[in-house]
Structures are given as C-alpha cells and as structure tokens.
Amino acid sequence: MASDVEICNRALRQLGAIRITSLTGDSKEARACNDVFASVRRALLRSSTWNFAIKRVKLAALTSTPAWGFDNEFALPSDSIKILEVDGFQDDEWAVEGNKIVSQEATELDVKYLADVEDANLFDDLFIDCFAARLALELCETLTQSNTKKTAAREWYTERIRVARLHDAIEGTPTVQEESAWIDAIG
C-alpha cells in the first residue's frame, strides 16, 4: 500500500534527492514536498476522469435560490474536484457557480463527480506513478536547479500520464453519444 511519504520518496529518488521520513520533517526535501503535495494531488485528480475517484450522490435543493437564470441551487459535495454529469440534464440545463450547482430541477439532482481522494491507499497504481512524476517535476527547480533533471522529470511525467490515462480510459465506461440534429445530419 502506498503512503504520502512513499509517493514523495519516489519523486525525490527520481531527482537524486535525499529521502524523507515525514512530510512534516525539518529537511529541505520534506518542506518542499509538504508545500506542494496537496495542490499537485488536486490538480492531477482534476486533470483527467480517474475511475478510482468517481463518486455518485443525490443532492437535495437548498432553501436559497439563485438571483436569476435558474430556479434552484444545490451545494456541491465537500470533496468535489469536478462535476462530471448531472443525470437527466443537458450541459446547458445546469451550471457550477462557486460552491453550488444551479439548475431548474426542483427537488434533487443525481450527480456524478470526481472526488478529492486524499487516502493514498485508494489511488490506482498508475495514478501513483503519475503523481510521483508530477511531484518530481514540481520539486525539481527547488531541489536541484538542474535543467537536465527538469527535462528528464518532464519526460518521465509525460510518459507516465499518457500510460495512466490510456489504461484508465480502457477500464472506464464508454460515453454513449445521444442522438442530436448534428449527428442525424451526418448519418
């Protein structure tokens, strides 16, 4: 099972830096990892539709309403990174505004979203590879000041993200294209 420290140490090993035992340690490496770890995790989660981070939820309408344009609003799940789908609605029938979803739906919304998964034990193995590679790229300047190592870290990340997205897509459910006037005109 992976841990936050193990992921950081994979990145540090790639850079030829000293390994850490804790993100809260007093070394330059630990401080650098701690500074960027959560933001890199969230950005990487948001960058693709990772199957391990998909959640579904029913949201009840809030008692407050939007000032105009929509009739109802719904609080986003607290762990939401990105809304993927509001079941039964076209993209123009709902919108994310701030920390809410606005819609015409009166009672509840069925929402599929990407969650901010913080527990490294829940990460897909290929996501861990990408995460370590992205951390290495992010930490490279701070820890090495080497353009050569930064180029190598960028190449490592580019390859790892390509492989991870490919495998994640293969395991995912294909998107069914709904009929539309545009598709009918082609067919």
C-alpha positions as CSV (number, residue, x, y, z in Angstrom):
1,M,0.0,0.0,0.0
2,A,1.2,3.5,-0.9
3,S,1.6,6.4,1.5
4,D,2.1,10.1,1.0
5,V,5.7,9.7,2.1
6,E,6.3,6.8,-0.3
7,I,5.0,8.8,-3.2
8,C,7.2,11.8,-2.3
9,N,10.2,9.5,-2.0
10,R,9.6,8.1,-5.5
11,A,9.7,11.7,-6.7
12,L,12.8,12.5,-4.7
13,R,14.6,9.3,-5.9
14,Q,13.9,10.4,-9.5
15,L,15.6,13.7,-8.7
16,G,18.6,12.1,-6.9
17,A,17.4,13.9,-3.7
18,I,17.5,12.7,-0.1
19,R,14.6,10.6,1.0
20,I,12.2,11.8,3.8
21,T,10.5,10.0,6.7
22,S,7.7,12.5,7.2
23,L,6.1,15.4,5.2
24,T,6.4,17.5,8.4
25,G,10.1,16.9,8.8
26,D,12.6,19.7,9.0
27,S,14.6,18.9,5.9
28,K,14.6,21.0,2.7
29,E,13.1,18.0,0.9
30,A,10.3,17.4,3.4
31,R,9.3,21.1,3.5
32,A,9.3,21.2,-0.4
33,C,7.1,18.1,-0.6
34,N,4.8,19.4,2.1
35,D,4.4,22.7,0.3
36,V,3.2,21.2,-3.0
37,F,1.8,17.7,-2.2
38,A,-1.9,18.6,-1.7
39,S,-2.1,21.1,-4.6
40,V,-0.4,18.7,-7.0
41,R,-2.7,15.9,-6.0
42,R,-5.8,18.0,-6.5
43,A,-4.6,19.3,-9.9
44,L,-3.7,15.8,-11.1
45,L,-7.1,14.5,-10.0
46,R,-8.8,17.3,-11.8
47,S,-6.7,16.8,-15.0
48,S,-8.5,13.5,-16.0
49,T,-11.5,11.4,-15.2
50,W,-9.8,8.9,-12.9
51,N,-12.1,5.9,-12.4
52,F,-11.0,5.4,-8.7
53,A,-12.0,9.0,-7.9
54,I,-15.6,8.9,-9.4
55,K,-18.5,9.2,-6.9
56,R,-22.2,9.5,-7.3
57,V,-24.6,11.3,-5.0
58,K,-28.1,12.7,-4.8
59,L,-28.2,16.3,-3.9
60,A,-31.2,18.0,-2.3
61,A,-32.1,21.5,-3.3
62,L,-31.1,24.3,-0.9
63,T,-33.7,26.6,0.6
64,S,-31.9,29.6,-1.0
65,T,-32.3,30.3,-4.7
66,P,-30.1,31.9,-7.4
67,A,-30.8,35.6,-8.0
68,W,-31.8,34.9,-11.7
69,G,-31.5,32.5,-14.5
70,F,-32.2,29.2,-12.6
71,D,-34.8,28.3,-10.1
72,N,-32.8,26.2,-7.6
73,E,-29.3,25.7,-6.2
74,F,-27.6,22.7,-4.7
75,A,-24.5,22.5,-2.5
76,L,-21.5,20.8,-4.2
77,P,-20.2,17.8,-2.3
78,S,-17.5,18.9,0.1
79,D,-14.9,16.6,-1.6
80,S,-15.8,17.6,-5.2
81,I,-12.9,18.3,-7.5
82,K,-15.0,18.4,-10.7
83,I,-18.6,17.7,-11.7
84,L,-18.8,15.2,-14.5
85,E,-22.5,14.8,-15.1
86,V,-25.9,15.8,-13.8
87,D,-28.1,12.8,-14.7
88,G,-31.0,13.6,-17.0
89,F,-29.9,17.1,-17.8
90,Q,-28.1,18.5,-20.8
91,D,-25.0,20.6,-20.1
92,D,-26.9,23.9,-20.7
93,E,-29.6,23.0,-18.1
94,W,-27.2,23.2,-15.1
95,A,-24.0,25.0,-14.2
96,V,-21.4,25.1,-11.4
97,E,-21.2,28.5,-9.8
98,G,-18.9,28.9,-6.8
99,N,-19.6,26.0,-4.5
100,K,-23.1,25.3,-5.9
101,I,-24.8,23.8,-8.8
102,V,-27.7,25.8,-10.2
103,S,-30.5,24.2,-12.2
104,Q,-34.2,24.2,-12.9
105,E,-34.7,20.9,-11.0
106,A,-36.9,21.3,-8.1
107,T,-36.1,18.6,-5.6
108,E,-32.9,16.7,-6.1
109,L,-30.1,16.1,-8.6
110,D,-28.2,12.9,-9.4
111,V,-24.6,14.0,-9.7
112,K,-21.5,12.1,-10.8
113,Y,-18.3,13.8,-9.8
114,L,-14.6,13.5,-9.2
115,A,-13.7,13.4,-5.5
116,D,-10.6,14.8,-3.8
117,V,-9.3,11.4,-2.8
118,E,-6.7,12.0,0.0
119,D,-6.0,8.5,1.1
120,A,-3.1,7.1,-0.9
121,N,-4.3,3.6,-0.3
122,L,-7.2,4.3,-2.6
123,F,-5.1,5.6,-5.5
124,D,-4.7,3.5,-8.7
125,D,-1.1,2.2,-9.1
126,L,-0.7,4.1,-12.4
127,F,-2.0,7.3,-10.8
128,I,0.7,6.9,-8.1
129,D,3.3,6.8,-10.9
130,C,1.8,10.0,-12.4
131,F,1.6,11.7,-9.0
132,A,5.3,10.9,-8.2
133,A,6.4,12.0,-11.7
134,R,4.4,15.3,-11.4
135,L,5.8,15.9,-7.9
136,A,9.3,15.4,-9.3
137,L,8.7,17.9,-12.0
138,E,7.2,20.4,-9.4
139,L,10.1,19.9,-7.0
140,C,12.9,19.8,-9.5
141,E,13.8,23.5,-9.5
142,T,13.6,23.9,-5.7
143,L,15.8,20.9,-5.0
144,T,18.2,20.6,-8.0
145,Q,18.3,23.8,-10.0
146,S,19.2,21.5,-12.9
147,N,17.7,22.0,-16.4
148,T,18.8,18.5,-17.4
149,K,16.9,16.9,-14.4
150,K,13.9,19.1,-15.1
151,T,13.8,17.9,-18.7
152,A,14.1,14.3,-17.6
153,A,11.4,14.8,-15.0
154,R,9.1,16.4,-17.7
155,E,9.7,13.4,-20.0
156,W,9.0,10.9,-17.1
157,Y,5.7,12.7,-16.3
158,T,4.6,12.9,-19.9
159,E,5.1,9.2,-20.4
160,R,3.5,8.2,-17.1
161,I,0.4,10.4,-17.6
162,R,0.0,9.0,-21.2
163,V,0.1,5.4,-20.0
164,A,-2.1,6.0,-17.0
165,R,-4.8,7.8,-19.0
166,L,-4.8,5.1,-21.6
167,H,-5.3,2.3,-19.1
168,D,-7.9,4.3,-17.1
169,A,-9.8,5.0,-20.3
170,I,-9.8,1.3,-21.2
171,E,-11.3,0.4,-17.8
172,G,-13.9,3.2,-17.9
173,T,-17.4,3.1,-19.3
174,P,-17.7,4.4,-22.8
175,T,-19.7,7.6,-23.2
176,V,-22.9,6.9,-25.2
177,Q,-23.4,9.7,-27.7
178,E,-27.1,10.8,-27.5
179,E,-28.9,11.5,-30.8
180,S,-28.9,15.0,-31.9
181,A,-29.7,17.0,-35.1
182,W,-25.9,17.3,-35.8
183,I,-25.4,13.5,-35.6
184,D,-28.6,12.8,-37.6
185,A,-27.4,15.2,-40.4
186,I,-24.1,13.3,-40.8
187,G,-25.7,9.8,-40.7
